[in-house]
Amino acid sequence: MTKPRSKKALFIGLPLALAIAGAAGFAAWDHWFNDNPGYPVAVMKQADELQERILSFDSHITVPMDFGTAENEADKDGSGQFDLVKAARGRLSGAALTIFGWPEIWNGDNAPHRPTAGFIDEARHEQETRYKIISTLVRDFPNQVAIAYTPDDFRRLHGEGKFAVFISMLNAYPLGNDVNALDKWAARGMRMFGFSYVGNNAWADSSRPLPFFNDSRDALGGLSELGKQAVHRLNDLGVIIDVSQMSTKALEQVSQLSRAPMVASHSAPRALVDIPRNLSDQEMQLIKHSGGVVQIVGFPTYIKPLSQATQDKLNALRARFDLQPLQGLEMALMPGDPVITVWSEQRFGEYASQLYGIIDEEPKATLKDYGDAIDYAVKKIGIDHVGISSDFNDGGGLNGWKDVSEARNVTAELISRGYSEADIAKLWGGNFLRVWDQVQKSSRPVVKH
């Protein structure tokens, strides 16, 4: 039985790229010009030149737990979707490297465990491990990488030809009930915080509650009192609030409570794929009205509906497990059928494993699909409120944008759609940096009670 994936599963100048990659750098440069994804030569040339000039930022890359270890070294062109060699080839200025905490729920028999008290400790261990990985990266490669604590840091590092690491955090679950933990993480460099992942926690409802784990939809009615306190604390700390993966009610409450712009760090329009994980037009408007940005995510099944053949296979699977047929991706990962809550762990593991096997056979979305998602968001909320994110290392990746080395292909797609260079610069980082500036300027000294 195949184990399901956890989620569903920089700019470096040419001289520095060559310094990192050594002799392989020339091969990378040749690859840059000759691995043409199908755009006209003039478009690729313009994309190459523009990618050299603009400040580009990917707002969501998960830090793998084994990053920096043997076979996954930061300075080698490895099998992962992010490393310094690929970042140099992709001319990416920087990225939000996400400190993510969510314990492994699958045992050796590929059956999921229901949460135990030890899950919070394990999630905290994952947070600390990922923070140590980022700290080690910066320590070991000081001439190539540094942490950006402010927007000005980010711009300065770009000018120095260093990859800028922006530290973000996803999922309040590991923090338990301690709002003061936000102060500690902000002091360590965290500059964006996302309340939710799969499953509700003590701070906020998720767009994807887990019935198997005894979750219910809108159990808190959006934010808990702790979550509401956290909104104010994050504003005071000058930390961006990330509303990706929140329930609609939670997002609405953040929009009412926050005095600073909010960001969806890795989301897509629900109009394209109708699942709760995606943002409705109304939710995108709330983000716009806050002054914030929707960072469109390159996650295949969020931007391209499943084919009818795949839906038929999934409904056949559901029939075998005595579940009602559903349309679209709502059936993955943990559908809301009440019967699932009483399944054994082994039965649930069998279902989820087969489900993922079917979804993994679906042809990947393309850069054209991604461009369609960006076009839709720009049409609905304006060019000043849209940005770019990959969700690499946690399910993201498209045909034409399989890892950070192919960032210029995104630029080529935008050029081919008629976006101006100024607008492409906004999408690739300008809008996010504007929001970050505003969030920091609205901060104030934290007063603890």
C-alpha positions as CSV (number, residue, x, y, z in Angstrom):
1,M,0.0,0.0,0.0
2,T,1.4,3.4,-1.0
3,K,1.8,5.9,1.8
4,P,-0.1,9.1,1.1
5,R,1.8,12.3,0.8
6,S,1.4,14.7,3.7
7,K,-0.5,17.5,2.3
8,K,-2.9,16.3,-0.2
9,A,1.0,15.3,0.3
10,L,16.6,32.7,-4.9
11,F,18.0,36.0,-6.9
12,I,21.7,34.9,-7.0
13,G,23.7,36.7,-9.7
14,L,25.5,34.7,-12.4
15,P,28.9,35.0,-10.7
16,L,27.5,33.7,-7.5
17,A,25.6,30.9,-9.3
18,L,28.9,29.8,-10.9
19,A,30.6,30.0,-7.5
20,I,28.0,27.7,-6.0
21,A,27.8,25.2,-8.8
22,G,31.5,25.4,-9.9
23,A,32.1,23.9,-13.3
24,A,28.5,22.8,-13.4
25,G,27.5,26.4,-13.5
26,F,28.2,26.6,-17.2
27,A,26.0,23.6,-17.8
28,A,23.3,25.4,-15.8
29,W,23.6,28.5,-17.9
30,D,23.4,26.4,-21.1
31,H,20.3,24.6,-19.6
32,W,18.8,28.0,-18.9
33,F,18.8,29.0,-22.5
34,N,18.2,25.7,-24.2
35,D,15.5,24.0,-22.0
36,N,12.8,25.9,-23.8
37,P,9.3,25.1,-22.5
38,G,7.7,26.0,-25.8
39,Y,7.4,29.8,-25.7
40,P,8.7,31.9,-28.6
41,V,12.4,32.7,-28.6
42,A,11.7,36.4,-28.2
43,V,9.5,35.7,-25.1
44,M,12.1,33.6,-23.5
45,K,14.8,36.2,-24.1
46,Q,12.7,38.8,-22.5
47,A,11.9,36.5,-19.6
48,D,15.6,35.8,-19.1
49,E,16.5,39.4,-19.1
50,L,13.6,40.4,-16.8
51,Q,14.2,37.7,-14.3
52,E,17.8,39.0,-14.0
53,R,16.4,42.5,-13.1
54,I,13.3,42.1,-10.9
55,L,13.1,41.2,-7.3
56,S,11.3,37.9,-7.2
57,F,9.7,36.2,-4.2
58,D,8.0,32.8,-3.7
59,S,5.8,33.1,-0.7
60,H,5.5,29.4,0.3
61,I,8.2,26.7,0.2
62,T,8.1,24.0,2.9
63,V,11.4,23.2,4.5
64,P,11.9,19.4,4.3
65,M,12.9,17.7,7.5
66,D,16.0,16.2,5.9
67,F,17.1,19.3,4.1
68,G,20.9,19.8,4.4
69,T,21.6,16.1,5.1
70,A,23.5,13.7,2.9
71,E,21.9,13.5,-0.6
72,N,19.9,16.6,0.2
73,E,22.7,19.2,0.6
74,A,21.7,22.8,0.2
75,D,24.5,23.6,-2.2
76,K,24.0,20.6,-4.6
77,D,21.5,20.2,-7.4
78,G,19.5,17.4,-5.6
79,S,16.2,15.7,-6.2
80,G,14.2,18.2,-4.2
81,Q,12.4,21.2,-5.5
82,F,14.5,23.7,-3.7
83,D,18.3,24.1,-3.2
84,L,20.8,26.9,-3.8
85,V,21.8,25.6,-7.2
86,K,18.3,25.5,-8.5
87,A,17.6,28.9,-6.9
88,A,20.6,30.4,-8.7
89,R,19.5,28.9,-12.0
90,G,15.9,30.2,-11.5
91,R,17.1,33.7,-10.6
92,L,14.8,33.8,-7.5
93,S,15.6,36.6,-5.1
94,G,14.1,34.9,-2.1
95,A,11.4,32.8,-0.6
96,A,9.3,32.2,2.5
97,L,10.8,29.1,3.9
98,T,8.0,27.7,6.1
99,I,8.5,26.4,9.6
100,F,5.7,23.8,9.6
101,G,4.5,21.6,12.4
102,W,2.1,18.8,11.9
103,P,3.0,15.3,13.2
104,E,3.2,12.3,11.0
105,I,-0.2,10.5,11.4
106,W,0.7,7.3,9.5
107,N,2.2,4.3,11.2
108,G,4.3,1.5,9.8
109,D,1.2,-0.3,8.4
110,N,0.1,2.9,6.5
111,A,-2.9,3.3,8.8
112,P,-3.4,6.7,10.4
113,H,-3.4,7.4,14.1
114,R,-5.9,9.6,15.8
115,P,-4.2,12.5,17.6
116,T,-2.7,11.9,21.1
117,A,-1.3,14.3,23.7
118,G,2.1,13.5,22.3
119,F,1.2,15.0,18.9
120,I,1.8,18.6,20.1
121,D,5.3,17.7,21.4
122,E,6.1,16.1,18.0
123,A,4.8,19.1,16.1
124,R,7.0,21.4,18.3
125,H,9.9,19.1,17.5
126,E,9.2,19.6,13.8
127,Q,9.1,23.4,14.2
128,E,12.4,23.4,16.1
129,T,14.1,21.1,13.5
130,R,13.0,23.3,10.6
131,Y,14.2,26.4,12.4
132,K,17.6,24.7,13.0
133,I,17.8,23.8,9.3
134,I,17.2,27.4,8.3
135,S,19.8,28.7,10.9
136,T,22.3,26.1,9.7
137,L,21.8,27.1,6.1
138,V,22.5,30.7,6.9
139,R,25.5,29.8,9.1
140,D,27.1,27.5,6.5
141,F,26.6,29.7,3.4
142,P,26.9,33.3,4.7
143,N,28.1,34.6,1.3
144,Q,25.1,33.1,-0.5
145,V,22.2,33.3,2.0
146,A,20.9,35.5,4.8
147,I,17.6,36.0,6.7
148,A,15.6,39.1,5.7
149,Y,14.1,40.6,8.9
150,T,12.7,43.6,7.2
151,P,11.7,44.6,3.6
152,D,14.8,46.7,3.4
153,D,16.9,43.7,4.3
154,F,15.3,41.8,1.5
155,R,16.0,44.6,-1.0
156,R,19.6,44.9,0.2
157,L,20.3,41.2,0.0
158,H,18.9,41.2,-3.5
159,G,21.4,43.9,-4.4
160,E,24.2,41.9,-2.8
161,G,23.3,38.8,-4.9
162,K,22.3,36.8,-1.8
163,F,19.3,34.6,-1.5
164,A,16.9,36.2,1.0
165,V,15.2,33.8,3.5
166,F,11.9,35.1,4.8
167,I,10.8,32.9,7.8
168,S,7.1,32.0,7.9
169,M,5.2,29.6,10.1
170,L,2.2,27.5,9.2
171,N,-0.2,25.9,11.7
172,A,-0.9,27.2,15.3
173,Y,-1.3,23.6,16.5
174,P,2.2,23.2,17.8
175,L,1.9,26.3,20.0
176,G,-0.9,24.8,22.1
177,N,-2.7,27.5,23.9
178,D,0.3,29.9,24.4
179,V,-0.2,33.2,22.6
180,N,3.1,34.4,24.0
181,A,4.9,31.9,21.8
182,L,4.3,34.3,19.0
183,D,6.7,36.8,20.7
184,K,9.4,34.2,20.9
185,W,9.1,33.2,17.2
186,A,8.9,36.8,16.1
187,A,12.2,37.4,18.0
188,R,13.7,34.5,16.1
189,G,12.8,36.0,12.8
190,M,9.3,34.8,12.0
191,R,7.6,37.4,9.8
192,M,4.4,35.6,8.6
193,F,2.1,33.3,10.6
194,G,-0.6,31.0,9.3
195,F,-3.2,29.9,11.8
196,S,-4.4,26.8,10.0
197,Y,-3.5,23.6,8.2
198,V,-5.6,20.4,7.8
199,G,-7.7,20.1,10.9
200,N,-9.0,22.6,13.4
201,N,-6.8,23.7,16.3
202,A,-7.2,25.7,19.5
203,W,-6.8,29.0,17.6
204,A,-8.9,28.7,14.4
205,D,-11.2,26.5,12.3
206,S,-9.6,25.0,9.2
207,S,-11.1,25.0,5.8
208,R,-10.5,21.3,5.9
209,P,-11.6,19.8,9.3
210,L,-10.8,16.1,9.9
211,P,-13.9,14.1,10.7
212,F,-11.8,11.1,11.3
213,F,-10.0,13.0,14.0
214,N,-13.4,14.1,15.5
215,D,-13.3,17.6,14.0
216,S,-16.5,19.3,12.9
217,R,-16.9,22.1,10.5
218,D,-16.8,25.6,12.1
219,A,-16.4,24.1,15.6
220,L,-15.1,27.4,17.0
221,G,-17.3,29.5,14.8
222,G,-14.1,30.9,13.2
223,L,-11.6,32.1,15.6
224,S,-11.4,31.1,19.3
225,E,-10.8,33.8,21.9
226,L,-7.2,32.8,21.8
227,G,-7.2,33.2,18.0
228,K,-8.7,36.7,18.4
229,Q,-6.0,37.6,20.9
230,A,-3.4,36.3,18.4
231,V,-4.6,38.6,15.6
232,H,-4.0,41.7,17.8
233,R,-0.6,40.3,19.0
234,L,0.5,39.6,15.5
235,N,-0.4,43.2,14.5
236,D,1.6,44.5,17.4
237,L,4.6,42.4,16.5
238,G,4.5,43.5,12.8
239,V,4.0,39.9,11.7
240,I,1.9,39.3,8.5
241,I,-1.2,37.2,9.1
242,D,-1.6,34.4,6.6
243,V,-5.2,33.4,6.0
244,S,-4.6,30.5,3.6
245,Q,-6.3,27.3,4.8
246,M,-8.6,29.1,7.3
247,S,-12.3,28.5,7.3
248,T,-14.4,31.3,5.7
249,K,-15.7,32.4,9.1
250,A,-12.1,32.6,10.5
251,L,-10.9,34.6,7.6
252,E,-13.9,37.0,7.9
253,Q,-13.1,37.5,11.6
254,V,-9.4,38.2,10.8
255,S,-10.5,40.8,8.3
256,Q,-12.7,42.5,11.0
257,L,-10.1,42.4,13.7
258,S,-6.8,43.1,12.0
259,R,-5.6,46.7,11.5
260,A,-2.9,45.5,9.1
261,P,-3.2,43.9,5.6
262,M,-3.6,40.2,5.5
263,V,-2.1,37.7,3.0
264,A,-3.1,34.3,1.6
265,S,0.4,32.9,1.2
266,H,-0.6,29.9,-1.0
267,S,-4.2,29.9,-2.3
268,A,-6.2,29.7,-5.5
269,P,-9.6,31.0,-6.7
270,R,-12.6,28.7,-5.8
271,A,-14.2,29.7,-9.0
272,L,-11.7,27.5,-10.8
273,V,-11.8,24.5,-8.5
274,D,-14.8,24.5,-6.1
275,I,-13.3,23.2,-2.8
276,P,-13.3,24.9,0.6
277,R,-9.5,25.1,0.6
278,N,-9.7,27.6,-2.3
279,L,-10.8,31.2,-1.8
280,S,-14.2,32.5,-2.9
281,D,-14.5,35.8,-4.7
282,Q,-15.8,37.3,-1.5
283,E,-12.8,36.1,0.5
284,M,-10.5,37.5,-2.1
285,Q,-12.3,40.8,-1.9
286,L,-11.8,40.9,1.9
287,I,-8.1,40.4,1.4
288,K,-8.0,43.1,-1.2
289,H,-9.9,45.5,1.1
290,S,-7.4,44.9,3.9
291,G,-4.7,46.1,1.5
292,G,-3.4,42.6,1.2
293,V,-2.3,40.1,-1.4
294,V,-3.6,36.7,-2.6
295,Q,-0.5,34.6,-3.6
296,I,-1.7,32.2,-6.3
297,V,-0.4,28.8,-5.6
298,G,1.1,26.4,-8.2
299,F,-0.7,23.3,-6.7
300,P,-2.1,21.3,-9.6
301,T,-5.4,20.1,-8.3
302,Y,-6.2,23.6,-6.8
303,I,-6.0,25.3,-10.2
304,K,-7.3,22.7,-12.6
305,P,-10.4,20.6,-12.0
306,L,-10.0,16.8,-11.9
307,S,-10.8,15.1,-15.2
308,Q,-14.1,13.3,-15.5
309,A,-12.1,10.0,-15.8
310,T,-10.5,10.7,-12.4
311,Q,-13.7,11.7,-10.8
312,D,-15.3,8.5,-12.1
313,K,-12.5,6.4,-10.5
314,L,-12.8,8.3,-7.2
315,N,-16.6,7.8,-7.1
316,A,-16.1,4.1,-7.9
317,L,-13.7,4.0,-4.9
318,R,-16.2,5.7,-2.7
319,A,-18.9,3.2,-3.8
320,R,-16.6,0.3,-2.7
321,F,-16.3,1.9,0.7
322,D,-20.1,2.6,1.0
323,L,-19.7,6.3,0.6
324,Q,-22.0,8.6,-1.4
325,P,-20.6,9.9,-4.7
326,L,-19.1,13.4,-4.7
327,Q,-17.8,15.7,-7.5
328,G,-14.5,17.3,-7.6
329,L,-11.6,17.3,-5.1
330,E,-13.8,17.6,-2.0
331,M,-13.4,13.9,-1.6
332,A,-9.7,14.3,-0.9
333,L,-8.1,13.9,1.6
334,M,-10.6,13.6,4.4
335,P,-14.2,14.0,3.2
336,G,-16.9,15.0,5.7
337,D,-18.9,11.8,5.6
338,P,-20.1,10.9,9.1
339,V,-19.4,7.2,8.5
340,I,-15.7,7.9,8.2
341,T,-15.6,9.0,11.9
342,V,-16.4,5.5,13.0
343,W,-14.0,3.7,10.6
344,S,-11.0,1.8,12.0
345,E,-7.6,3.4,11.5
346,Q,-6.8,0.5,9.1
347,R,-9.9,1.0,7.0
348,F,-9.3,4.7,6.7
349,G,-5.7,4.0,5.7
350,E,-6.8,1.7,3.0
351,Y,-9.3,4.3,1.6
352,A,-6.9,7.2,1.8
353,S,-4.1,5.3,0.2
354,Q,-6.2,4.2,-2.8
355,L,-7.6,7.7,-3.1
356,Y,-4.1,9.2,-3.4
357,G,-3.1,6.5,-5.9
358,I,-5.9,7.7,-8.2
359,I,-5.2,11.4,-7.8
360,D,-1.5,10.9,-8.5
361,E,-2.4,9.5,-11.9
362,E,-4.1,12.7,-12.9
363,P,-2.1,14.7,-15.5
364,K,-0.4,17.7,-13.9
365,A,-1.7,21.2,-14.4
366,T,0.4,23.4,-16.7
367,L,1.7,26.9,-16.6
368,K,-1.3,27.8,-18.8
369,D,-3.6,26.7,-16.0
370,Y,-1.5,28.7,-13.6
371,G,-1.7,31.8,-15.8
372,D,-5.5,31.3,-16.0
373,A,-5.6,31.4,-12.2
374,I,-3.5,34.6,-12.0
375,D,-5.7,36.2,-14.8
376,Y,-8.8,35.4,-12.8
377,A,-7.5,36.8,-9.6
378,V,-6.2,40.0,-11.3
379,K,-9.6,40.5,-13.0
380,K,-11.4,40.1,-9.7
381,I,-9.2,42.0,-7.2
382,G,-6.6,44.0,-9.3
383,I,-3.0,43.6,-10.2
384,D,-1.9,45.2,-6.9
385,H,-3.3,42.4,-4.9
386,V,-2.0,39.2,-6.5
387,G,1.3,37.4,-6.1
388,I,3.1,34.1,-6.8
389,S,3.7,31.0,-4.7
390,S,4.7,27.5,-5.5
391,D,4.0,25.3,-2.4
392,F,7.2,23.3,-3.4
393,N,8.1,20.4,-1.2
394,D,4.5,19.9,-0.1
395,G,2.6,19.1,-3.3
396,G,3.2,22.1,-5.5
397,G,4.7,21.8,-9.0
398,L,3.4,22.2,-12.5
399,N,4.4,21.1,-16.0
400,G,6.9,23.9,-16.8
401,W,7.4,24.9,-13.2
402,K,8.6,21.7,-11.5
403,D,11.0,23.4,-9.1
404,V,12.7,26.8,-8.3
405,S,15.0,26.5,-11.3
406,E,12.1,27.1,-13.7
407,A,11.0,30.4,-12.2
408,R,11.7,32.2,-15.5
409,N,9.1,30.1,-17.2
410,V,6.4,31.7,-15.0
411,T,7.7,35.0,-16.2
412,A,7.5,33.8,-19.8
413,E,3.9,32.8,-19.3
414,L,3.0,36.2,-17.9
415,I,4.8,37.9,-20.8
416,S,2.9,35.8,-23.3
417,R,-0.4,36.9,-21.8
418,G,0.5,40.6,-22.2
419,Y,1.5,41.6,-18.7
420,S,3.8,44.5,-18.6
421,E,7.2,44.2,-17.0
422,A,6.1,46.6,-14.3
423,D,3.1,44.4,-13.5
424,I,5.2,41.2,-13.6
425,A,7.5,42.8,-11.0
426,K,4.4,43.5,-8.9
427,L,3.3,39.8,-9.1
428,W,6.7,38.4,-8.4
429,G,7.4,40.3,-5.2
430,G,6.5,44.0,-5.4
431,N,3.0,43.5,-4.0
432,F,4.1,41.3,-1.2
433,L,6.9,43.7,-0.2
434,R,4.4,46.6,-0.1
435,V,2.2,44.6,2.3
436,W,5.2,43.7,4.5
437,D,6.2,47.4,4.7
438,Q,2.6,48.3,5.8
439,V,2.4,45.5,8.3
440,Q,5.7,46.5,9.9
441,K,4.7,50.2,10.0
442,S,1.5,49.4,11.8
443,S,3.3,47.5,14.6
444,R,3.4,48.8,18.2
445,P,5.1,47.7,21.4
446,V,3.5,44.6,22.8
447,V,1.8,45.0,26.1
448,K,1.2,41.7,28.0
449,H,-1.5,41.3,30.6
